[in-house]
Amino acid sequence: MPVGVPTTRTNDFNLTRSELIELAYKQIGVLEDGDTLRASLLTDGVKCLNLILRQLADEELYLHAPV
């Protein structure tokens, strides 16, 4: 099981966009626990996440947030 991935499914597990990007950088070894995410890394992460979401939408796969 990858680090940081919950082992049980719950409906109240929420991450902010920044937390998700920070977790991704930690999983690929760019950040260590306790490191601060630099603004430039966050900006690059947001761009990558937007590209992933756009690709999913192009394939008609959508992620929905609870309202």
NUPARO-5294 format. One record per atom (N, C-alpha, C): residue number from 1; residue in three letters; atom name; z, y, x. Coordinates in pm, 1 decimal, m for minus. Each point is the difference from the previous one (the first is absolute). Layout:
<atom><num>NUM</num><residuo>ala</residuo><atomo>CA</atomo><w>Z</w><v>Y</v><u>X</u></atom>
...
This chain:
<atom><num>1</num><residuo>met</residuo><atomo>N</atomo><w>0.0</w><v>m118.1</v><u>85.3</u></atom>
<atom><num>1</num><residuo>met</residuo><atomo>CA</atomo><w>0.0</w><v>118.1</v><u>m85.3</u></atom>
<atom><num>1</num><residuo>met</residuo><atomo>C</atomo><w>0.0</w><v>123.9</v><u>89.5</u></atom>
<atom><num>2</num><residuo>pro</residuo><atomo>N</atomo><w>m93.5</w><v>94.5</v><u>m21.4</u></atom>
<atom><num>2</num><residuo>pro</residuo><atomo>CA</atomo><w>m4.1</w><v>121.5</v><u>81.1</u></atom>
<atom><num>2</num><residuo>pro</residuo><atomo>C</atomo><w>127.1</w><v>82.9</v><u>m15.8</u></atom>
<atom><num>3</num><residuo>val</residuo><atomo>N</atomo><w>33.1</w><v>73.2</v><u>103.8</u></atom>
<atom><num>3</num><residuo>val</residuo><atomo>CA</atomo><w>118.3</w><v>85.7</v><u>m0.7</u></atom>
<atom><num>3</num><residuo>val</residuo><atomo>C</atomo><w>m18.1</w><v>109.7</v><u>m104.2</u></atom>
<atom><num>4</num><residuo>gly</residuo><atomo>N</atomo><w>104.5</w><v>27.2</v><u>m76.8</u></atom>
<atom><num>4</num><residuo>gly</residuo><atomo>CA</atomo><w>m1.9</w><v>109.4</v><u>m94.6</u></atom>
<atom><num>4</num><residuo>gly</residuo><atomo>C</atomo><w>m60.2</w><v>m32.3</v><u>m134.8</u></atom>
<atom><num>5</num><residuo>val</residuo><atomo>N</atomo><w>m47.4</w><v>m123.1</v><u>m17.3</u></atom>
<atom><num>5</num><residuo>val</residuo><atomo>CA</atomo><w>m58.2</w><v>m39.2</v><u>m127.6</u></atom>
<atom><num>5</num><residuo>val</residuo><atomo>C</atomo><w>108.3</w><v>m66.4</v><u>m82.8</u></atom>
<atom><num>6</num><residuo>pro</residuo><atomo>N</atomo><w>22.2</w><v>48.4</v><u>m123.3</u></atom>
<atom><num>6</num><residuo>pro</residuo><atomo>CA</atomo><w>106.0</w><v>m59.7</v><u>m81.3</u></atom>
<atom><num>6</num><residuo>pro</residuo><atomo>C</atomo><w>m32.0</w><v>m145.3</v><u>m33.1</u></atom>
<atom><num>7</num><residuo>thr</residuo><atomo>N</atomo><w>104.0</w><v>m84.5</v><u>m1.4</u></atom>
<atom><num>7</num><residuo>thr</residuo><atomo>CA</atomo><w>m19.6</w><v>m142.2</v><u>m28.2</u></atom>
<atom><num>7</num><residuo>thr</residuo><atomo>C</atomo><w>8.3</w><v>m30.4</v><u>m148.5</u></atom>
<atom><num>8</num><residuo>thr</residuo><atomo>N</atomo><w>51.1</w><v>91.9</v><u>m78.3</u></atom>
<atom><num>8</num><residuo>thr</residuo><atomo>CA</atomo><w>5.2</w><v>m18.1</v><u>m144.5</u></atom>
<atom><num>8</num><residuo>thr</residuo><atomo>C</atomo><w>m75.4</w><v>113.9</v><u>m66.5</u></atom>
<atom><num>9</num><residuo>arg</residuo><atomo>N</atomo><w>m48.0</w><v>m26.5</v><u>m119.6</u></atom>
<atom><num>9</num><residuo>arg</residuo><atomo>CA</atomo><w>m71.9</w><v>104.1</v><u>m73.1</u></atom>
<atom><num>9</num><residuo>arg</residuo><atomo>C</atomo><w>95.9</w><v>68.9</v><u>m96.2</u></atom>
<atom><num>10</num><residuo>thr</residuo><atomo>N</atomo><w>2.0</w><v>131.6</v><u>8.4</u></atom>
<atom><num>10</num><residuo>thr</residuo><atomo>CA</atomo><w>79.1</w><v>78.1</v><u>m94.5</u></atom>
<atom><num>10</num><residuo>thr</residuo><atomo>C</atomo><w>m86.2</w><v>113.9</v><u>m51.3</u></atom>
<atom><num>11</num><residuo>asn</residuo><atomo>N</atomo><w>35.6</w><v>53.3</v><u>m113.1</u></atom>
<atom><num>11</num><residuo>asn</residuo><atomo>CA</atomo><w>m74.0</w><v>110.9</v><u>m56.3</u></atom>
<atom><num>11</num><residuo>asn</residuo><atomo>C</atomo><w>51.4</w><v>134.9</v><u>48.7</u></atom>
<atom><num>12</num><residuo>asp</residuo><atomo>N</atomo><w>109.2</w><v>0.3</v><u>75.0</u></atom>
<atom><num>12</num><residuo>asp</residuo><atomo>CA</atomo><w>56.9</w><v>126.9</v><u>43.1</u></atom>
<atom><num>12</num><residuo>asp</residuo><atomo>C</atomo><w>m15.6</w><v>22.4</v><u>149.7</u></atom>
<atom><num>13</num><residuo>phe</residuo><atomo>N</atomo><w>m90.0</w><v>m72.3</v><u>65.5</u></atom>
<atom><num>13</num><residuo>phe</residuo><atomo>CA</atomo><w>m24.1</w><v>18.0</v><u>142.5</u></atom>
<atom><num>13</num><residuo>phe</residuo><atomo>C</atomo><w>m105.0</w><v>108.0</v><u>16.4</u></atom>
<atom><num>14</num><residuo>asn</residuo><atomo>N</atomo><w>41.4</w><v>117.6</v><u>44.7</u></atom>
<atom><num>14</num><residuo>asn</residuo><atomo>CA</atomo><w>m90.6</w><v>112.8</v><u>12.6</u></atom>
<atom><num>14</num><residuo>asn</residuo><atomo>C</atomo><w>2.7</w><v>54.0</v><u>142.2</u></atom>
<atom><num>15</num><residuo>leu</residuo><atomo>N</atomo><w>m117.0</w><v>29.9</v><u>52.4</u></atom>
<atom><num>15</num><residuo>leu</residuo><atomo>CA</atomo><w>m13.6</w><v>66.3</v><u>129.0</u></atom>
<atom><num>15</num><residuo>leu</residuo><atomo>C</atomo><w>m79.3</w><v>128.4</v><u>m21.2</u></atom>
<atom><num>16</num><residuo>thr</residuo><atomo>N</atomo><w>37.9</w><v>102.3</v><u>72.1</u></atom>
<atom><num>16</num><residuo>thr</residuo><atomo>CA</atomo><w>m83.4</w><v>119.5</v><u>m0.7</u></atom>
<atom><num>16</num><residuo>thr</residuo><atomo>C</atomo><w>m121.5</w><v>m27.2</v><u>87.6</u></atom>
<atom><num>17</num><residuo>arg</residuo><atomo>N</atomo><w>m99.7</w><v>84.7</v><u>m11.5</u></atom>
<atom><num>17</num><residuo>arg</residuo><atomo>CA</atomo><w>m118.7</w><v>m13.6</v><u>83.8</u></atom>
<atom><num>17</num><residuo>arg</residuo><atomo>C</atomo><w>38.7</w><v>3.3</v><u>147.6</u></atom>
<atom><num>18</num><residuo>ser</residuo><atomo>N</atomo><w>87.4</w><v>91.7</v><u>37.2</u></atom>
<atom><num>18</num><residuo>ser</residuo><atomo>CA</atomo><w>42.0</w><v>13.0</v><u>139.9</u></atom>
<atom><num>18</num><residuo>ser</residuo><atomo>C</atomo><w>75.4</w><v>m123.3</v><u>47.5</u></atom>
<atom><num>19</num><residuo>glu</residuo><atomo>N</atomo><w>85.2</w><v>m55.6</v><u>m86.2</u></atom>
<atom><num>19</num><residuo>glu</residuo><atomo>CA</atomo><w>74.8</w><v>m121.2</v><u>36.8</u></atom>
<atom><num>19</num><residuo>glu</residuo><atomo>C</atomo><w>m95.1</w><v>m117.9</v><u>20.7</u></atom>
<atom><num>20</num><residuo>leu</residuo><atomo>N</atomo><w>m99.7</w><v>m11.0</v><u>m85.2</u></atom>
<atom><num>20</num><residuo>leu</residuo><atomo>CA</atomo><w>m98.4</w><v>m106.8</v><u>13.1</u></atom>
<atom><num>20</num><residuo>leu</residuo><atomo>C</atomo><w>m75.7</w><v>11.9</v><u>131.6</u></atom>
<atom><num>21</num><residuo>ile</residuo><atomo>N</atomo><w>m42.2</w><v>120.4</v><u>34.2</u></atom>
<atom><num>21</num><residuo>ile</residuo><atomo>CA</atomo><w>m73.4</w><v>22.3</v><u>124.2</u></atom>
<atom><num>21</num><residuo>ile</residuo><atomo>C</atomo><w>89.5</w><v>m25.2</v><u>120.8</u></atom>
<atom><num>22</num><residuo>glu</residuo><atomo>N</atomo><w>124.4</w><v>44.7</v><u>m5.9</u></atom>
<atom><num>22</num><residuo>glu</residuo><atomo>CA</atomo><w>94.2</w><v>m24.1</v><u>109.2</u></atom>
<atom><num>22</num><residuo>glu</residuo><atomo>C</atomo><w>23.0</w><v>m149.5</v><u>20.0</u></atom>
<atom><num>23</num><residuo>leu</residuo><atomo>N</atomo><w>14.7</w><v>m73.9</v><u>m108.5</u></atom>
<atom><num>23</num><residuo>leu</residuo><atomo>CA</atomo><w>18.0</w><v>m144.7</v><u>8.3</u></atom>
<atom><num>23</num><residuo>leu</residuo><atomo>C</atomo><w>m121.8</w><v>m66.1</v><u>63.2</u></atom>
<atom><num>24</num><residuo>ala</residuo><atomo>N</atomo><w>m119.0</w><v>45.4</v><u>m37.6</u></atom>
<atom><num>24</num><residuo>ala</residuo><atomo>CA</atomo><w>m122.5</w><v>m56.1</v><u>57.9</u></atom>
<atom><num>24</num><residuo>ala</residuo><atomo>C</atomo><w>m4.2</w><v>24.2</v><u>150.7</u></atom>
<atom><num>25</num><residuo>tyr</residuo><atomo>N</atomo><w>34.1</w><v>120.0</v><u>45.3</u></atom>
<atom><num>25</num><residuo>tyr</residuo><atomo>CA</atomo><w>2.2</w><v>28.2</v><u>143.2</u></atom>
<atom><num>25</num><residuo>tyr</residuo><atomo>C</atomo><w>102.9</w><v>m87.1</v><u>72.7</u></atom>
<atom><num>26</num><residuo>lys</residuo><atomo>N</atomo><w>113.0</w><v>m24.9</v><u>m63.5</u></atom>
<atom><num>26</num><residuo>lys</residuo><atomo>CA</atomo><w>100.8</w><v>m87.6</v><u>61.5</u></atom>
<atom><num>26</num><residuo>lys</residuo><atomo>C</atomo><w>m52.5</w><v>m142.2</v><u>11.3</u></atom>
<atom><num>27</num><residuo>gln</residuo><atomo>N</atomo><w>m71.0</w><v>m48.2</v><u>m101.7</u></atom>
<atom><num>27</num><residuo>gln</residuo><atomo>CA</atomo><w>m49.1</w><v>m137.5</v><u>2.2</u></atom>
<atom><num>27</num><residuo>gln</residuo><atomo>C</atomo><w>m106.3</w><v>m21.7</v><u>105.9</u></atom>
<atom><num>28</num><residuo>ile</residuo><atomo>N</atomo><w>m76.9</w><v>104.0</v><u>32.6</u></atom>
<atom><num>28</num><residuo>ile</residuo><atomo>CA</atomo><w>m101.0</w><v>m16.8</v><u>104.9</u></atom>
<atom><num>28</num><residuo>ile</residuo><atomo>C</atomo><w>52.1</w><v>41.6</v><u>137.5</u></atom>
<atom><num>29</num><residuo>gly</residuo><atomo>N</atomo><w>128.2</w><v>37.6</v><u>7.3</u></atom>
<atom><num>29</num><residuo>gly</residuo><atomo>CA</atomo><w>62.6</w><v>27.7</v><u>128.7</u></atom>
<atom><num>29</num><residuo>gly</residuo><atomo>C</atomo><w>m17.2</w><v>141.2</v><u>52.4</u></atom>
<atom><num>30</num><residuo>val</residuo><atomo>N</atomo><w>m47.3</w><v>92.1</v><u>m81.3</u></atom>
<atom><num>30</num><residuo>val</residuo><atomo>CA</atomo><w>m15.9</w><v>138.4</v><u>42.9</u></atom>
<atom><num>30</num><residuo>val</residuo><atomo>C</atomo><w>133.9</w><v>72.4</v><u>m1.3</u></atom>
<atom><num>31</num><residuo>leu</residuo><atomo>N</atomo><w>85.0</w><v>m33.4</v><u>m96.4</u></atom>
<atom><num>31</num><residuo>leu</residuo><atomo>CA</atomo><w>133.1</w><v>60.2</v><u>m11.8</u></atom>
<atom><num>31</num><residuo>leu</residuo><atomo>C</atomo><w>106.4</w><v>m107.6</v><u>16.0</u></atom>
<atom><num>32</num><residuo>glu</residuo><atomo>N</atomo><w>109.5</w><v>37.5</v><u>61.7</u></atom>
<atom><num>32</num><residuo>glu</residuo><atomo>CA</atomo><w>117.8</w><v>m86.0</v><u>8.2</u></atom>
<atom><num>32</num><residuo>glu</residuo><atomo>C</atomo><w>101.1</w><v>49.3</v><u>m102.7</u></atom>
<atom><num>33</num><residuo>asp</residuo><atomo>N</atomo><w>94.7</w><v>m85.9</v><u>m37.4</u></atom>
<atom><num>33</num><residuo>asp</residuo><atomo>CA</atomo><w>106.8</w><v>44.4</v><u>m89.9</u></atom>
<atom><num>33</num><residuo>asp</residuo><atomo>C</atomo><w>69.9</w><v>120.8</v><u>61.4</u></atom>
<atom><num>34</num><residuo>gly</residuo><atomo>N</atomo><w>22.2</w><v>101.1</v><u>m81.8</u></atom>
<atom><num>34</num><residuo>gly</residuo><atomo>CA</atomo><w>66.9</w><v>120.5</v><u>46.0</u></atom>
<atom><num>34</num><residuo>gly</residuo><atomo>C</atomo><w>m95.1</w><v>108.0</v><u>48.2</u></atom>
<atom><num>35</num><residuo>asp</residuo><atomo>N</atomo><w>m128.3</w><v>m35.9</v><u>26.6</u></atom>
<atom><num>35</num><residuo>asp</residuo><atomo>CA</atomo><w>m98.8</w><v>100.6</v><u>40.2</u></atom>
<atom><num>35</num><residuo>asp</residuo><atomo>C</atomo><w>m36.5</w><v>87.4</v><u>m118.6</u></atom>
<atom><num>36</num><residuo>thr</residuo><atomo>N</atomo><w>m38.9</w><v>122.2</v><u>29.2</u></atom>
<atom><num>36</num><residuo>thr</residuo><atomo>CA</atomo><w>m44.7</w><v>94.1</v><u>m102.5</u></atom>
<atom><num>36</num><residuo>thr</residuo><atomo>C</atomo><w>m152.2</w><v>m1.3</v><u>m5.1</u></atom>
<atom><num>37</num><residuo>leu</residuo><atomo>N</atomo><w>m54.0</w><v>m6.5</v><u>m119.6</u></atom>
<atom><num>37</num><residuo>leu</residuo><atomo>CA</atomo><w>m144.5</w><v>0.6</v><u>m18.8</u></atom>
<atom><num>37</num><residuo>leu</residuo><atomo>C</atomo><w>m52.3</w><v>141.5</v><u>23.4</u></atom>
<atom><num>38</num><residuo>arg</residuo><atomo>N</atomo><w>m87.3</w><v>13.7</v><u>101.0</u></atom>
<atom><num>38</num><residuo>arg</residuo><atomo>CA</atomo><w>m59.5</w><v>131.1</v><u>30.0</u></atom>
<atom><num>38</num><residuo>arg</residuo><atomo>C</atomo><w>m95.4</w><v>40.7</v><u>m112.2</u></atom>
<atom><num>39</num><residuo>ala</residuo><atomo>N</atomo><w>m12.9</w><v>130.5</v><u>m19.8</u></atom>
<atom><num>39</num><residuo>ala</residuo><atomo>CA</atomo><w>m86.5</w><v>52.6</v><u>m105.3</u></atom>
<atom><num>39</num><residuo>ala</residuo><atomo>C</atomo><w>m144.1</w><v>m46.9</v><u>16.2</u></atom>
<atom><num>40</num><residuo>ser</residuo><atomo>N</atomo><w>m48.0</w><v>m9.3</v><u>123.7</u></atom>
<atom><num>40</num><residuo>ser</residuo><atomo>CA</atomo><w>m138.8</w><v>m43.1</v><u>22.1</u></atom>
<atom><num>40</num><residuo>ser</residuo><atomo>C</atomo><w>m19.6</w><v>m145.7</v><u>m40.5</u></atom>
<atom><num>41</num><residuo>leu</residuo><atomo>N</atomo><w>99.8</w><v>m84.5</v><u>25.7</u></atom>
<atom><num>41</num><residuo>leu</residuo><atomo>CA</atomo><w>m8.5</w><v>m140.3</v><u>m42.4</u></atom>
<atom><num>41</num><residuo>leu</residuo><atomo>C</atomo><w>4.6</w><v>m10.9</v><u>m151.9</u></atom>
<atom><num>42</num><residuo>leu</residuo><atomo>N</atomo><w>84.2</w><v>80.2</v><u>m63.0</u></atom>
<atom><num>42</num><residuo>leu</residuo><atomo>CA</atomo><w>7.4</w><v>m1.5</v><u>m145.6</u></atom>
<atom><num>42</num><residuo>leu</residuo><atomo>C</atomo><w>m133.7</w><v>42.6</v><u>m60.1</u></atom>
<atom><num>43</num><residuo>thr</residuo><atomo>N</atomo><w>m59.6</w><v>105.4</v><u>54.8</u></atom>
<atom><num>43</num><residuo>thr</residuo><atomo>CA</atomo><w>m129.5</w><v>47.5</v><u>m49.7</u></atom>
<atom><num>43</num><residuo>thr</residuo><atomo>C</atomo><w>m105.8</w><v>m109.1</v><u>13.6</u></atom>
<atom><num>44</num><residuo>asp</residuo><atomo>N</atomo><w>m4.8</w><v>m66.6</v><u>115.5</u></atom>
<atom><num>44</num><residuo>asp</residuo><atomo>CA</atomo><w>m96.2</w><v>m109.2</v><u>19.3</u></atom>
<atom><num>44</num><residuo>asp</residuo><atomo>C</atomo><w>27.1</w><v>m114.5</v><u>m96.5</u></atom>
<atom><num>45</num><residuo>gly</residuo><atomo>N</atomo><w>127.6</w><v>m30.2</v><u>m21.9</u></atom>
<atom><num>45</num><residuo>gly</residuo><atomo>CA</atomo><w>36.4</w><v>m106.9</v><u>m92.5</u></atom>
<atom><num>45</num><residuo>gly</residuo><atomo>C</atomo><w>m40.1</w><v>30.6</v><u>m142.4</u></atom>
<atom><num>46</num><residuo>val</residuo><atomo>N</atomo><w>16.4</w><v>125.6</v><u>m41.4</u></atom>
<atom><num>46</num><residuo>val</residuo><atomo>CA</atomo><w>m40.2</w><v>41.6</v><u>m134.9</u></atom>
<atom><num>46</num><residuo>val</residuo><atomo>C</atomo><w>m151.2</w><v>m15.8</v><u>m15.9</u></atom>
<atom><num>47</num><residuo>lys</residuo><atomo>N</atomo><w>m75.6</w><v>39.7</v><u>101.2</u></atom>
<atom><num>47</num><residuo>lys</residuo><atomo>CA</atomo><w>m145.3</w><v>m14.7</v><u>m5.5</u></atom>
<atom><num>47</num><residuo>lys</residuo><atomo>C</atomo><w>m39.1</w><v>m147.1</v><u>m13.2</u></atom>
<atom><num>48</num><residuo>cys</residuo><atomo>N</atomo><w>62.7</w><v>m86.7</v><u>78.9</u></atom>
<atom><num>48</num><residuo>cys</residuo><atomo>CA</atomo><w>m30.3</w><v>m143.7</v><u>m6.1</u></atom>
<atom><num>48</num><residuo>cys</residuo><atomo>C</atomo><w>36.4</w><v>m58.4</v><u>m136.0</u></atom>
<atom><num>49</num><residuo>leu</residuo><atomo>N</atomo><w>116.4</w><v>37.1</v><u>m51.6</u></atom>
<atom><num>49</num><residuo>leu</residuo><atomo>CA</atomo><w>42.0</w><v>m49.4</v><u>m130.6</u></atom>
<atom><num>49</num><residuo>leu</residuo><atomo>C</atomo><w>m96.9</w><v>44.8</v><u>m108.3</u></atom>
<atom><num>50</num><residuo>asn</residuo><atomo>N</atomo><w>m43.6</w><v>124.2</v><u>5.1</u></atom>
<atom><num>50</num><residuo>asn</residuo><atomo>CA</atomo><w>m97.1</w><v>49.6</v><u>m97.9</u></atom>
<atom><num>50</num><residuo>asn</residuo><atomo>C</atomo><w>m131.9</w><v>m76.2</v><u>9.7</u></atom>
<atom><num>51</num><residuo>leu</residuo><atomo>N</atomo><w>m43.3</w><v>m32.8</v><u>120.6</u></atom>
<atom><num>51</num><residuo>leu</residuo><atomo>CA</atomo><w>m122.6</w><v>m78.5</v><u>16.5</u></atom>
<atom><num>51</num><residuo>leu</residuo><atomo>C</atomo><w>15.5</w><v>m139.4</v><u>m59.8</u></atom>
<atom><num>52</num><residuo>ile</residuo><atomo>N</atomo><w>116.0</w><v>m61.3</v><u>21.5</u></atom>
<atom><num>52</num><residuo>ile</residuo><atomo>CA</atomo><w>25.6</w><v>m132.7</v><u>m57.0</u></atom>
<atom><num>52</num><residuo>ile</residuo><atomo>C</atomo><w>m2.8</w><v>6.9</v><u>m152.4</u></atom>
<atom><num>53</num><residuo>leu</residuo><atomo>N</atomo><w>65.8</w><v>99.8</v><u>m57.0</u></atom>
<atom><num>53</num><residuo>leu</residuo><atomo>CA</atomo><w>2.8</w><v>14.4</v><u>m145.9</u></atom>
<atom><num>53</num><residuo>leu</residuo><atomo>C</atomo><w>m139.2</w><v>27.8</v><u>m55.9</u></atom>
<atom><num>54</num><residuo>arg</residuo><atomo>N</atomo><w>m78.9</w><v>79.5</v><u>71.6</u></atom>
<atom><num>54</num><residuo>arg</residuo><atomo>CA</atomo><w>m137.0</w><v>27.6</v><u>m44.2</u></atom>
<atom><num>54</num><residuo>arg</residuo><atomo>C</atomo><w>m84.3</w><v>m128.1</v><u>2.8</u></atom>
<atom><num>55</num><residuo>gln</residuo><atomo>N</atomo><w>17.4</w><v>m81.5</v><u>105.0</u></atom>
<atom><num>55</num><residuo>gln</residuo><atomo>CA</atomo><w>m74.0</w><v>m126.2</v><u>8.3</u></atom>
<atom><num>55</num><residuo>gln</residuo><atomo>C</atomo><w>39.2</w><v>m93.3</v><u>m114.3</u></atom>
<atom><num>56</num><residuo>leu</residuo><atomo>N</atomo><w>129.4</w><v>m7.4</v><u>m30.1</u></atom>
<atom><num>56</num><residuo>leu</residuo><atomo>CA</atomo><w>45.0</w><v>m83.3</v><u>m111.7</u></atom>
<atom><num>56</num><residuo>leu</residuo><atomo>C</atomo><w>m59.7</w><v>49.5</v><u>m131.6</u></atom>
<atom><num>57</num><residuo>ala</residuo><atomo>N</atomo><w>m4.4</w><v>131.8</v><u>m18.6</u></atom>
<atom><num>57</num><residuo>ala</residuo><atomo>CA</atomo><w>m58.3</w><v>55.8</v><u>m122.1</u></atom>
<atom><num>57</num><residuo>ala</residuo><atomo>C</atomo><w>m149.1</w><v>m31.4</v><u>m8.2</u></atom>
<atom><num>58</num><residuo>asp</residuo><atomo>N</atomo><w>m69.3</w><v>5.4</v><u>113.2</u></atom>
<atom><num>58</num><residuo>asp</residuo><atomo>CA</atomo><w>m142.0</w><v>m34.2</v><u>2.2</u></atom>
<atom><num>58</num><residuo>asp</residuo><atomo>C</atomo><w>m23.6</w><v>m144.9</v><u>m42.1</u></atom>
<atom><num>59</num><residuo>glu</residuo><atomo>N</atomo><w>99.6</w><v>m84.3</v><u>28.1</u></atom>
<atom><num>59</num><residuo>glu</residuo><atomo>CA</atomo><w>m7.0</w><v>m141.4</v><u>m38.9</u></atom>
<atom><num>59</num><residuo>glu</residuo><atomo>C</atomo><w>63.1</w><v>m22.5</v><u>m137.5</u></atom>
<atom><num>60</num><residuo>glu</residuo><atomo>N</atomo><w>33.3</w><v>111.3</v><u>m66.3</u></atom>
<atom><num>60</num><residuo>glu</residuo><atomo>CA</atomo><w>62.2</w><v>m1.9</v><u>m132.9</u></atom>
<atom><num>60</num><residuo>glu</residuo><atomo>C</atomo><w>133.1</w><v>m74.0</v><u>m2.1</u></atom>
<atom><num>61</num><residuo>leu</residuo><atomo>N</atomo><w>74.9</w><v>14.7</v><u>108.8</u></atom>
<atom><num>61</num><residuo>leu</residuo><atomo>CA</atomo><w>136.1</w><v>m51.5</v><u>10.4</u></atom>
<atom><num>61</num><residuo>leu</residuo><atomo>C</atomo><w>90.9</w><v>121.4</v><u>7.1</u></atom>
<atom><num>62</num><residuo>tyr</residuo><atomo>N</atomo><w>87.2</w><v>14.8</v><u>m98.8</u></atom>
<atom><num>62</num><residuo>tyr</residuo><atomo>CA</atomo><w>82.4</w><v>120.1</v><u>m9.0</u></atom>
<atom><num>62</num><residuo>tyr</residuo><atomo>C</atomo><w>148.8</w><v>m35.2</v><u>9.9</u></atom>
<atom><num>63</num><residuo>leu</residuo><atomo>N</atomo><w>74.1</w><v>86.9</v><u>65.5</u></atom>
<atom><num>63</num><residuo>leu</residuo><atomo>CA</atomo><w>145.4</w><v>m10.4</v><u>5.8</u></atom>
<atom><num>63</num><residuo>leu</residuo><atomo>C</atomo><w>55.6</w><v>100.8</v><u>m97.9</u></atom>
<atom><num>64</num><residuo>his</residuo><atomo>N</atomo><w>91.1</w><v>m43.3</v><u>m84.9</u></atom>
<atom><num>64</num><residuo>his</residuo><atomo>CA</atomo><w>56.6</w><v>88.1</v><u>m101.0</u></atom>
<atom><num>64</num><residuo>his</residuo><atomo>C</atomo><w>147.6</w><v>20.2</v><u>26.1</u></atom>
<atom><num>65</num><residuo>ala</residuo><atomo>N</atomo><w>42.8</w><v>123.4</v><u>m12.5</u></atom>
<atom><num>65</num><residuo>ala</residuo><atomo>CA</atomo><w>141.6</w><v>33.3</v><u>12.7</u></atom>
<atom><num>65</num><residuo>ala</residuo><atomo>C</atomo><w>59.1</w><v>8.1</v><u>m140.5</u></atom>
<atom><num>66</num><residuo>pro</residuo><atomo>N</atomo><w>125.3</w><v>m41.7</v><u>m16.4</u></atom>
<atom><num>66</num><residuo>pro</residuo><atomo>CA</atomo><w>63.3</w><v>13.7</v><u>m131.4</u></atom>
<atom><num>66</num><residuo>pro</residuo><atomo>C</atomo><w>13.1</w><v>146.6</v><u>m36.7</u></atom>
<atom><num>67</num><residuo>val</residuo><atomo>N</atomo><w>m15.8</w><v>27.9</v><u>m127.0</u></atom>
<atom><num>67</num><residuo>val</residuo><atomo>CA</atomo><w>6.5</w><v>139.3</v><u>m47.4</u></atom>
<atom><num>67</num><residuo>val</residuo><atomo>C</atomo><w>132.2</w><v>24.6</v><u>m66.7</u></atom>
